[in-house]
Amino acid sequence: MTPKRVELRSFGGPGVIRVVEDQTLPEPGAGQVRIRVEASSLVFTDMLIRRNLYPVLKLTLPLTLGYDLVGHVDALGQGVTGIAVGDRVADLTQIGSNATHVVRPASGLVRVPPDLDATRAEPLILSYLTAYQALVREAEAPAGGKVLVYGASGAVGNAALDLCLALGLRAVGVASSRSRETVTAKGADFVAYDAPDAGAQLDRLSRERGGFDAVVDPARGEPLSRVLSRLAPRGRFVALGFSAPFRSAGGAGNGIASIIGKVKFGLEFLRIKWLAARARQTRRVTFYDISERRAAHPDWFHDDLSTLFALLQEGRISPRIDRVFRLHEVRQAHEMLEAGGVQGRLVLDLRDA
Ligand SMILES: NC(=O)c1ccc[n+]([C@@H]2O[C@H](COP(=O)([O-])OP(=O)(O)OC[C@H]3O[C@@H](n4cnc5c(N)ncnc54)[C@H](OP(=O)(O)O)[C@@H]3O)[C@@H](O)[C@H]2O)c1
């Protein structure tokens, strides 16, 4: 079989994406396995990487896109034990997994139950694990707690609402008015950030609930002081992304809009990191980064992802998938990511590639 992957030779809009074929399969070295990928990411973060706007990774070209994967092990490197050809696994790659064949260290892989569909299991890796660890590990949301979720129709935010439902947390979700159904379908109260009185609505919901125990924010749209004023006395604010400054600066454009987007984006990132460092004692404000957290707690990565696969198997969570794309449609998928308004997740299906 001819291996294929989604390659960038320059940074920029969806037009820089190329699907390329390689002459030979990649070979696993010592301690590594080769994985035949079934499904991989198509998310906002892949778009940031394509535009070289991703603040936490130094990128060099050429590169293969793809933040995570579900697949089958199809070759073992020297010295690999405890895993066999045919085993089903998941991994977080940051880049490299929008490909039919990927070589990864065997030690970090998490087993995926054989009966889960790959396109339903893949969203659990980056999107759901981020939401789960933000709620459970960072915010330590108490049983029956009250949660405010920004970006609530998107990949991470909608996952957070789904998890609130599964974990018995009472959620309010914030997204644009076009995304109301995607938010309320997860049992959350809805506030449209484009409504003229959005801030006042959120203030009222916060007062009625005695403040929020956890605020999960992948968007970073509202002034921080206003968001923090809605926390319960022991509540925690978890920042984890910046979709709002990207959109408001016309970040999907080229030229000056893209430069302004990059600057606004970088400043907001630095501000949150600084605040989180200052608030380290109380952990009232934190910045969550999935890769940092995996490096510090590989056991949490393994255990929490296994918990999510079990929740999916039991039917207690249900990722909202807007559309599944094939490899030859990947540029079209990125155009959709650029336009915004994706409801839940896009997924790349590589099974027939
Ligand atoms: N730190 C980590 O470990 C980590 C992990 C995963 C993702 N992320 C980051 O998290 C961010 C979101 O990722 P994603 O994949 O969830 O993106 P996404 O699927 O594009 O979702 C973005 C969401 O933000 C909403 N939104 C836009 N402007 C908003 C505003 N002013 N107020 C409230 N909501 C607003 C959108 O609503 P409408 O579509 O209705 O406008 C949508 O629901 C990105 O910056 C990504 O890089 C970080």
The ligand as a Tripos MOL2 file, in Angstrom:
@<TRIPOS>MOLECULE
LIG
   48    52     1     0     0
SMALL
NO_CHARGES

@<TRIPOS>ATOM
      1 N1         -4.8430   24.3180   25.9040 N.am      1 LIG1
      2 C1         -5.0860   23.1440   25.3230 C.2       1 LIG1
      3 O1         -4.5530   22.1210   25.7270 O.2       1 LIG1
      4 C2         -6.0310   23.1250   24.1680 C.ar      1 LIG1
      5 C3         -6.5780   21.9200   23.6860 C.ar      1 LIG1
      6 C4         -7.4880   21.9700   22.6250 C.ar      1 LIG1
      7 C5         -7.8140   23.2060   22.0400 C.ar      1 LIG1
      8 N2         -7.2370   24.3390   22.5190 N.ar      1 LIG1
      9 C6         -7.5800   25.6780   21.9810 C.3       1 LIG1
     10 O2         -8.9100   26.0040   22.3390 O.3       1 LIG1
     11 C7         -9.4330   26.9300   21.3980 C.3       1 LIG1
     12 C8        -10.7720   26.4120   20.8890 C.3       1 LIG1
     13 O3        -10.5460   25.1930   20.1840 O.3       1 LIG1
     14 P1        -11.7540   24.3990   19.5440 P.3       1 LIG1
     15 O4        -11.1330   23.2870   18.7700 O.co2     1 LIG1
     16 O5        -12.7980   24.1140   20.5550 O.co2     1 LIG1
     17 O6        -12.3080   25.5240   18.5070 O.3       1 LIG1
     18 P2        -13.6670   25.5690   17.7030 P.3       1 LIG1
     19 O7        -14.1750   24.1940   17.4800 O.co2     1 LIG1
     20 O8        -13.4350   26.4550   16.5340 O.co2     1 LIG1
     21 O9        -14.6910   26.3010   18.7060 O.3       1 LIG1
     22 C9        -14.6080   27.6590   18.9800 C.3       1 LIG1
     23 C10       -15.8160   28.0490   19.7870 C.3       1 LIG1
     24 O10       -15.6310   29.3850   20.2590 O.3       1 LIG1
     25 C11       -16.8630   30.0800   20.0830 C.3       1 LIG1
     26 N3        -16.5790   31.5050   20.1330 N.ar      1 LIG1
     27 C12       -16.0290   32.3140   19.1850 C.ar      1 LIG1
     28 N4        -15.9660   33.5780   19.6560 N.ar      1 LIG1
     29 C13       -16.4750   33.5310   20.9300 C.ar      1 LIG1
     30 C14       -16.7100   34.5220   21.9280 C.ar      1 LIG1
     31 N5        -16.3910   35.8120   21.7240 N.pl3     1 LIG1
     32 N6        -17.2490   34.1390   23.1140 N.ar      1 LIG1
     33 C15       -17.5880   32.8440   23.3360 C.ar      1 LIG1
     34 N7        -17.4140   31.8610   22.4170 N.ar      1 LIG1
     35 C16       -16.8680   32.2210   21.2360 C.ar      1 LIG1
     36 C17       -17.4210   29.5170   18.7890 C.3       1 LIG1
     37 O11       -18.8210   29.7890   18.6850 O.3       1 LIG1
     38 P3        -19.5530   30.0300   17.2600 P.3       1 LIG1
     39 O12       -18.9750   29.0070   16.3010 O.co2     1 LIG1
     40 O13       -20.9840   29.8260   17.5600 O.co2     1 LIG1
     41 O14       -19.1560   31.4270   16.8630 O.co2     1 LIG1
     42 C18       -17.1430   28.0390   19.0180 C.3       1 LIG1
     43 O15       -18.1300   27.4990   19.8780 O.3       1 LIG1
     44 C19        -8.3600   27.1010   20.3130 C.3       1 LIG1
     45 O16        -7.5880   28.2570   20.6110 O.3       1 LIG1
     46 C20        -7.5010   25.8430   20.4800 C.3       1 LIG1
     47 O17        -6.1830   26.0070   20.0150 O.3       1 LIG1
     48 C21        -6.3580   24.3210   23.5600 C.ar      1 LIG1
@<TRIPOS>BOND
     1     1     2 1
     2     2     3 2
     3     2     4 1
     4     4     5 ar
     5     4    48 ar
     6     5     6 ar
     7     6     7 ar
     8     7     8 ar
     9     8     9 1
    10     8    48 ar
    11     9    10 1
    12     9    46 1
    13    10    11 1
    14    11    12 1
    15    11    44 1
    16    12    13 1
    17    13    14 1
    18    14    15 2
    19    14    16 1
    20    14    17 1
    21    17    18 1
    22    18    19 2
    23    18    20 1
    24    18    21 1
    25    21    22 1
    26    22    23 1
    27    23    24 1
    28    23    42 1
    29    24    25 1
    30    25    26 1
    31    25    36 1
    32    26    27 ar
    33    26    35 ar
    34    27    28 ar
    35    28    29 ar
    36    29    30 ar
    37    29    35 ar
    38    30    31 1
    39    30    32 ar
    40    32    33 ar
    41    33    34 ar
    42    34    35 ar
    43    36    37 1
    44    36    42 1
    45    37    38 1
    46    38    39 2
    47    38    40 1
    48    38    41 1
    49    42    43 1
    50    44    45 1
    51    44    46 1
    52    46    47 1
@<TRIPOS>SUBSTRUCTURE
     1 LIG1         1 GROUP 0 **** ****
